[in-house]
Amino acid sequence: MTTPALDQLAGRVQAAALLVGRAPSSVRDDALRLAADLLEEEAPALLEANAADLAEAEAAGMPEAARDRLRLSEDRVRAMAAGLRKVAALPDPVGEVVEGWVRPNGLRVTRVRVPLGVVGVIYENRPNVTSDAAGLCLKSGNAAFLRGSSSALRSNQAVVSLLRRAAVKAGLPEDVSTA
């Protein structure tokens, strides 16, 4: 059973997916590069949100190995930004003709890559996965419905906030990445 708020959010993400799937590659790539820039520029606020998640995790008795997966550092934030830039530099998969053939009656058949629409991603307490998953979804013309673990809630919200701001700056709907 879903709540009305979740239904409304899903509707907004679905509407965003329609626009993102039709957006030019250059716009999607701009959003990825802008998100990378924002991650680096606003790393202190992101690290502060992560510190709050880490403190709560430690107080709850989370094992050190799990806290390490949750932990962000300046190096990890730079790696997140670098990952988004690498994805932006990849060729556009949308509209790529994968294969084609001509039937005996002369009919041309082609298999073309198209966006799925909305991609839901459920993952554990790794806030870096938030930017990775959203970046790959955006590059392929999809909206991302993200569900990270509650132990990384503040960190994930901070990352998604930056991704949404970058999307708007690039001319895309903010609901392209939603957590």
HUHU-V220968 format. One record per residue. RES is the residue in three letters. PHI is phi in degrees with one decimal (* if undefined). Layout:
<<RES:PHI> <RES:PHI>>
This chain:
<<MET:*> <THR:-111.2> <THR:-92.2> <PRO:-58.3> <ALA:-64.0> <LEU:-67.4> <ASP:-61.3> <GLN:-64.5> <LEU:-63.1> <ALA:-61.7> <GLY:-64.2> <ARG:-66.2> <VAL:-65.8> <GLN:-63.1> <ALA:-63.9> <ALA:-64.5> <ALA:-60.7> <LEU:-62.4> <LEU:-75.1> <VAL:-65.8> <GLY:-63.2> <ARG:-98.9> <ALA:-70.6> <PRO:-62.2> <SER:-55.8> <SER:-61.5> <VAL:-70.3> <ARG:-63.7> <ASP:-65.4> <ASP:-59.8> <ALA:-61.5> <LEU:-65.7> <ARG:-67.1> <LEU:-62.9> <ALA:-63.3> <ALA:-61.6> <ASP:-62.2> <LEU:-65.0> <LEU:-57.5> <GLU:-71.6> <GLU:-66.4> <GLU:-109.0> <ALA:-55.6> <PRO:-57.5> <ALA:-68.2> <LEU:-64.5> <LEU:-67.0> <GLU:-67.3> <ALA:-62.5> <ASN:-66.3> <ALA:-61.5> <ALA:-66.2> <ASP:-62.0> <LEU:-64.6> <ALA:-62.7> <GLU:-65.9> <ALA:-65.2> <GLU:-66.0> <ALA:-63.1> <ALA:-83.4> <GLY:84.7> <MET:-63.5> <PRO:-60.6> <GLU:-58.3> <ALA:-61.0> <ALA:-70.4> <ARG:-65.7> <ASP:-65.3> <ARG:-66.2> <LEU:-76.4> <ARG:-69.4> <LEU:-105.1> <SER:-135.4> <GLU:-58.6> <ASP:-64.5> <ARG:-67.3> <VAL:-66.8> <ARG:-61.9> <ALA:-66.2> <MET:-61.7> <ALA:-64.7> <ALA:-62.4> <GLY:-62.4> <LEU:-64.3> <ARG:-67.2> <LYS:-65.6> <VAL:-64.1> <ALA:-60.9> <ALA:-79.9> <LEU:-69.4> <PRO:-63.5> <ASP:-70.7> <PRO:-78.7> <VAL:-69.5> <GLY:86.9> <GLU:-67.1> <VAL:-83.7> <VAL:-82.1> <GLU:-160.6> <GLY:-159.0> <TRP:-156.6> <VAL:-115.6> <ARG:-73.6> <PRO:-55.4> <ASN:-85.2> <GLY:94.8> <LEU:-68.6> <ARG:-89.4> <VAL:-120.3> <THR:-132.1> <ARG:-107.7> <VAL:-120.2> <ARG:-77.9> <VAL:-133.7> <PRO:-64.5> <LEU:-77.2> <GLY:123.9> <VAL:-114.1> <VAL:-111.9> <GLY:-93.0> <VAL:-128.1> <ILE:-114.0> <TYR:-150.0> <GLU:-81.5> <ASN:-86.3> <ARG:-119.1> <PRO:-62.3> <ASN:-66.5> <VAL:-66.6> <THR:-58.3> <SER:-71.8> <ASP:-61.1> <ALA:-65.2> <ALA:-63.3> <GLY:-63.6> <LEU:-66.3> <CYS:-63.2> <LEU:-62.8> <LYS:-57.2> <SER:-88.5> <GLY:78.8> <ASN:-113.1> <ALA:-89.9> <ALA:-114.3> <PHE:-108.3> <LEU:-102.4> <ARG:-136.3> <GLY:-87.7> <SER:-71.6> <SER:-65.5> <SER:-70.2> <ALA:-113.6> <LEU:-55.7> <ARG:-63.5> <SER:-62.7> <ASN:-64.1> <GLN:-62.9> <ALA:-66.1> <VAL:-65.3> <VAL:-63.1> <SER:-59.1> <LEU:-66.5> <LEU:-62.4> <ARG:-66.9> <ARG:-63.0> <ALA:-65.0> <ALA:-60.3> <VAL:-64.2> <LYS:-59.5> <ALA:-83.9> <GLY:97.7> <LEU:-104.8> <PRO:-70.0> <GLU:-65.5> <ASP:-78.8> <VAL:-64.3> <SER:-128.2> <THR:-135.2> <ALA:-120.4>>
